[in-house]
């Protein structure tokens, strides 16, 4: 008898806490949210890492 995996939101929560700088839709979302350009978001991700809080702080939101 095989056990079924318990459904958790851990993976989703970890994913939402990060900005994937190489994914156009995520960069676009963050750019619109912070009223900055997509290139500014990409630069912020390169500078401070992909943690959403740090990126938003860097962009001055």
C-alpha positions as CSV (number, residue, x, y, z in Angstrom):
1,X,0.0,0.0,0.0
2,X,1.5,3.3,-1.1
3,X,1.4,6.4,1.0
4,X,0.2,9.6,-0.5
5,X,2.2,12.8,0.0
6,X,0.6,15.3,2.3
7,X,-0.3,18.6,0.6
8,X,1.4,21.6,2.0
9,X,1.9,25.2,0.9
10,X,5.6,25.3,1.8
11,X,6.8,25.1,-1.8
12,X,4.4,27.8,-3.0
13,X,5.3,30.1,-0.1
14,X,9.0,29.7,-0.8
15,X,8.4,30.4,-4.5
16,X,6.4,33.6,-3.8
17,X,9.2,34.9,-1.5
18,X,11.6,35.0,-4.5
19,X,11.8,37.0,-7.8
20,X,13.0,34.9,-10.7
21,X,15.0,37.5,-12.6
22,X,15.1,35.4,-15.8
23,X,11.3,34.9,-16.0
24,X,9.7,37.7,-18.0
25,X,6.3,37.5,-16.3
26,X,7.8,37.7,-12.8
27,X,10.0,40.6,-13.7
28,X,7.0,42.4,-15.3
29,X,4.8,41.8,-12.3
30,X,7.4,43.2,-9.9
31,X,8.1,46.2,-12.3
32,X,4.4,47.0,-12.4
33,X,4.0,46.6,-8.6
34,X,6.9,48.9,-7.8
35,X,6.3,51.3,-10.7
36,X,9.8,50.7,-12.0
37,X,11.2,49.4,-15.3
38,X,11.9,45.7,-16.0
39,X,15.6,46.5,-16.3
40,X,15.6,48.2,-12.9
41,X,14.1,45.0,-11.4
42,X,16.7,42.8,-13.1
43,X,19.5,45.0,-11.8
44,X,18.1,44.9,-8.3
45,X,17.9,41.1,-8.4
46,X,21.5,41.0,-9.5
47,X,22.6,43.4,-6.8
48,X,20.7,42.1,-3.8
49,X,19.7,38.6,-4.7
50,X,16.3,37.2,-5.5
51,X,14.5,37.6,-2.2
52,X,11.4,39.6,-2.9
53,X,11.7,41.8,0.3
54,X,15.2,42.8,-0.5
55,X,14.4,43.5,-4.2
56,X,11.4,45.7,-3.2
57,X,13.5,47.5,-0.6
58,X,16.2,48.1,-3.2
59,X,13.6,49.5,-5.6
60,X,12.4,51.9,-2.9
61,X,8.9,50.5,-2.5
